[in-house]
Amino acid sequence: MLKLFSAIVMAAVLAGCKSSPGPLEGSWRSTGAIAMTVTFSPGQMEAMGVIEPVSYEQSGDDVIVTLTDGMAKGTSIRYSLKSPTSMHAMGQTYRKMSAP
């Protein structure tokens, strides 16, 4: 019985942490005063030349990206999709540059 309970708990934990970026997959460029490109791929994101391991969680039109390692481990950023080619996060609007 304990093994079954442990398996169910582990499955629930893993279901909440996905490695696929879903609709974020590909490269996005901010349109604000500080131009920045962010690339999302399975299990990681790259910004300003730094690649970070992340997990993705989709909630409606939002994708929550959580850093899974390093000093900022556990930090989450919410990316709100406005259309398939436009999103908003951290006071910046991003436009999709490329698909995966």
C-alpha positions in Angstrom: 0.0 0.0 0.0 2.9 2.4 0.8 4.5 1.7 -2.6 1.2 2.6 -4.4 0.8 5.8 -2.4 4.4 6.8 -3.1 3.9 6.1 -6.8 0.8 8.3 -6.9 2.5 11.1 -5.1 5.5 11.0 -7.4 3.3 11.0 -10.5 1.4 14.1 -9.2 4.7 15.9 -8.6 6.0 15.0 -12.0 2.8 16.0 -13.7 3.1 19.5 -12.3 6.7 20.0 -13.7 6.8 19.8 -17.4 9.8 20.1 -19.6 8.0 21.3 -22.7 7.6 25.0 -23.2 4.4 24.5 -25.2 3.3 27.7 -27.0 6.5 29.5 -25.9 8.8 27.2 -27.8 11.1 29.1 -30.1 12.7 32.5 -29.9 11.1 35.8 -28.8 12.4 39.4 -28.9 11.3 42.2 -26.6 10.0 45.3 -28.2 10.8 47.7 -25.3 13.7 50.0 -24.7 15.9 47.1 -23.6 15.9 44.7 -26.6 16.4 41.1 -25.4 16.0 37.7 -27.1 14.7 34.8 -25.1 14.7 31.2 -26.5 12.5 28.5 -24.9 13.3 24.8 -25.6 12.4 21.6 -23.7 13.8 21.8 -20.2 15.7 25.1 -20.7 15.6 28.7 -21.6 18.3 31.0 -22.9 18.5 34.8 -22.3 21.5 37.1 -22.8 23.7 34.1 -23.6 22.9 32.3 -20.4 21.2 28.9 -20.6 19.1 28.0 -17.5 17.4 24.7 -16.7 13.6 25.4 -16.2 10.3 23.7 -15.8 7.1 25.0 -17.5 3.5 25.1 -16.2 0.7 26.3 -18.4 -2.3 28.0 -16.8 -4.8 29.3 -19.3 -3.0 31.9 -21.5 -0.1 32.0 -19.1 3.0 29.9 -19.0 4.9 30.0 -15.7 8.6 29.3 -16.2 10.5 28.3 -13.0 14.3 28.1 -12.7 15.2 24.6 -11.4 18.9 25.1 -10.6 21.5 27.7 -9.5 21.3 30.7 -7.2 17.8 31.7 -8.5 16.4 28.2 -8.2 12.7 28.4 -7.5 12.2 31.8 -9.1 9.2 31.9 -11.5 8.4 34.2 -14.3 4.8 34.4 -15.8 4.6 34.8 -19.6 1.1 35.9 -20.7 0.3 35.0 -24.3 -1.7 37.7 -26.1 -1.7 35.9 -29.4 0.4 33.1 -31.1 3.1 35.7 -31.9 2.9 38.1 -29.0 3.3 37.8 -25.2 3.9 40.0 -22.2 6.3 39.5 -19.2 8.1 41.6 -16.6 6.8 44.9 -18.2 8.0 43.9 -21.7 6.1 42.9 -24.8 7.7 40.1 -26.8 7.2 39.1 -30.5 7.9 35.6 -31.7 10.9 35.5 -34.0 11.0 31.8 -34.9 9.2 28.5 -34.3 11.0 25.5 -33.0 
